[in-house]
Amino acid sequence: AVQGRVPVYAGTGCVTTKETIELSKAVQQMGGVDCLSIITPYFVKASQADIIEHYSAIAEAVDMPILLYNIPARTGNAIDWKTVKALAKYENIIGIKDSSGNFDNMLKYIENTDPRLNVLAGSDSLILWALMAGGTGAISGCSNVFPELMVSIYNYWKEGNIEKANESQKKIRAFRNVMQMGNPNSVVKLAVNMRGYHVGPARQPSNCTDPAIKKALEDVFKLYE
């Protein structure tokens, strides 16, 4: 669909190392994908040594750029900065998306690991602060709904206009507050539909049919008119 106009990231992280490698290889053979976004194993509690072994095996098995994905609230497994530092020996591990929501954790990735690694904010409220601290950018949920606004944070920062960048950063607060009223991903998908992009409903059991959320989104949209 994008025909090379923008990079495509494929999420291939599974519970087991074997499944993750199989899915990653299938994506590599398919072609057209620029990077693998690989979440930590989930449900199964893994030690840092387990996580190092997991990603090492994947990096050795797949000849593609790999972005580590840290989101402990959803997986039950966090990636320590020392683990990231150890995994940096693999050239095809190019960075990490941090959705911990913990700015100090992101700072540890930025300050204490290989400088070549891209540290990306996974929490939209931390985009500007990640950039100012030496991060590379963000993988933004809000950008599905307000792409121009989210990109403006980066563009203003790049220009050195921190005041304008901060204004854009603060503008997403109202929408993020609505995201907390339900499953954030489902709220985002509902919002995209409401803005005229017919991507269909979220899958059950999180179909986001609460009328209060729809009303809250309608109120938020008025702020961006």
C-alpha positions in Angstrom: 0.0 0.0 0.0 2.7 2.5 0.8 4.9 1.5 -2.2 8.1 2.6 -0.4 6.9 6.1 0.4 7.2 5.6 4.2 9.0 2.9 6.3 7.0 -0.1 7.4 7.6 -1.6 10.8 6.2 -5.1 11.4 5.5 -6.3 14.9 6.7 -9.9 15.1 7.1 -10.5 18.9 5.6 -13.7 20.3 5.6 -15.5 23.6 8.4 -17.9 22.6 11.7 -17.3 20.9 11.0 -20.0 18.3 7.7 -18.4 17.2 9.2 -15.0 17.1 12.0 -16.2 14.8 9.6 -18.0 12.6 7.3 -15.0 12.2 10.3 -12.7 11.7 11.7 -14.9 9.0 8.3 -15.0 7.3 8.1 -11.2 7.3 11.7 -11.0 5.9 10.9 -13.4 3.0 7.7 -11.4 2.3 9.7 -8.3 1.5 8.7 -4.6 1.8 9.2 -4.4 5.5 12.0 -2.0 6.7 12.2 -3.0 10.4 11.0 -5.6 12.9 9.4 -4.2 16.1 9.8 -7.0 18.6 8.1 -6.8 22.0 9.4 -8.8 24.9 7.9 -12.2 25.7 4.6 -11.7 27.5 2.7 -13.7 30.1 5.8 -15.8 30.7 8.0 -14.2 33.4 11.5 -13.7 32.0 14.7 -12.8 33.7 17.1 -10.3 32.1 19.4 -13.2 31.2 16.3 -14.8 29.5 15.6 -11.6 27.6 19.2 -11.3 26.4 19.1 -14.9 25.1 15.8 -14.3 23.5 16.8 -11.2 21.5 20.3 -12.6 20.8 18.8 -15.7 19.1 16.5 -13.5 17.0 19.3 -11.1 16.0 21.4 -14.0 14.9 18.6 -15.7 13.0 17.2 -12.7 11.1 19.1 -10.3 8.8 16.9 -7.3 9.3 16.9 -4.2 11.5 15.3 -4.9 14.9 13.7 -2.5 17.3 13.3 -3.7 20.9 10.0 -2.9 22.4 9.7 -2.3 26.2 6.1 -2.1 27.6 6.2 -3.8 31.0 2.6 -2.8 32.0 1.3 -5.0 29.1 3.9 -7.8 29.1 5.0 -8.2 32.7 8.6 -8.1 31.5 10.8 -4.9 31.5 14.1 -4.5 29.5 16.8 -3.1 31.8 19.3 -0.6 30.4 22.1 -3.0 31.1 20.3 -5.6 28.9 20.0 -3.0 26.1 23.7 -2.3 26.5 24.6 -6.0 26.2 22.4 -6.4 23.1 23.9 -3.4 21.3 26.7 -5.8 20.1 24.3 -6.9 17.4 24.4 -4.4 14.6 20.9 -5.2 13.4 19.5 -4.2 16.8 19.0 -0.5 16.0 17.2 0.8 19.0 14.4 0.5 21.5 10.9 1.9 21.9 10.2 2.6 25.5 6.5 2.6 26.5 7.2 2.2 30.2 6.0 5.8 30.8 9.1 6.2 33.1 11.2 9.1 31.9 14.1 8.1 34.1 14.1 4.6 32.4 14.3 6.3 29.0 17.2 8.5 30.2 19.1 5.4 31.3 18.7 4.0 27.7 19.9 7.3 26.2 22.8 7.9 28.6 24.1 4.5 29.4 23.9 2.4 26.2 25.5 2.5 22.7 25.1 6.1 21.2 24.2 4.5 17.8 20.9 3.1 19.3 17.7 5.0 18.5 15.7 5.5 21.7 12.1 6.2 20.8 9.4 7.4 23.1 6.4 5.1 23.2 4.5 7.4 25.6 3.2 10.4 23.7 3.4 12.6 26.7 7.2 12.3 26.7 8.0 13.0 23.0 9.5 16.4 23.4 11.4 15.6 26.6 12.8 12.5 25.0 14.1 14.5 22.0 15.6 17.1 24.3 17.4 14.4 26.3 19.0 12.9 23.2 16.3 10.5 22.0 15.6 10.0 18.3 11.8 10.4 18.1 8.7 8.5 18.9 6.3 5.8 17.8 3.1 7.7 18.5 -0.4 6.4 19.1 -1.9 9.8 18.9 -0.4 10.3 15.4 -3.1 8.0 14.0 -5.6 10.7 14.9 -3.6 13.9 14.8 -0.6 13.2 12.5 0.2 16.9 11.7 0.1 17.9 15.3 2.4 15.0 16.4 4.9 15.7 13.6 5.0 19.4 14.5 6.5 18.5 17.9 9.5 17.0 16.1 9.7 19.7 13.4 9.6 22.6 15.9 12.2 20.8 18.1 14.4 20.3 15.1 14.1 24.0 14.3 15.1 24.9 17.9 11.7 26.4 18.6 11.1 24.7 22.0 8.2 27.0 22.9 6.2 26.0 19.9 7.2 22.3 20.3 5.9 22.5 23.9 2.7 24.0 22.7 2.1 21.1 20.4 3.1 18.7 23.1 0.6 20.1 25.5 -2.2 20.1 23.0 -2.5 16.3 23.0 -3.3 16.2 26.7 -7.1 16.5 26.2 -7.1 13.5 23.8 -4.9 11.5 26.0 -7.3 12.0 28.9 -10.0 10.4 26.8 -7.8 7.5 25.9 -7.7 6.7 29.6 -11.5 6.2 29.6 -11.2 2.8 27.9 -8.6 0.6 26.2 -6.3 3.3 24.7 -5.8 1.4 21.4 -9.5 1.0 20.9 -10.2 4.7 21.7 -7.6 5.6 19.1 -9.3 3.4 16.5 -12.7 4.9 17.3 -11.3 8.4 17.0 -9.8 7.5 13.6 -13.2 6.3 12.4 -14.9 9.4 13.7 -12.5 11.6 11.8 -13.6 10.0 8.5 -11.0 7.2 8.0 -13.0 4.0 7.9 -10.6 1.5 9.5 -13.4 -0.5 11.1 -14.1 -1.3 14.7 -11.6 -2.6 17.2 -11.8 -6.3 17.9 -13.8 -7.6 20.8 -13.6 -7.7 23.8 -12.4 -4.1 23.5 -14.8 -2.7 20.9 -15.1 0.7 22.6 -18.9 1.2 22.3 -19.3 3.4 25.4 -21.4 6.5 24.3 -19.5 8.6 27.0 -16.2 8.0 25.2 -17.7 9.0 21.8 -19.1 12.2 23.3 -15.8 13.0 25.0 -14.0 12.5 21.6 -16.5 14.9 19.9 -15.7 17.5 22.5 -12.0 17.0 22.0 -12.2 17.3 18.3 -13.7 20.8 18.7 -10.5 21.9 20.4 -8.6 21.2 17.1 -11.0 22.8 14.7 
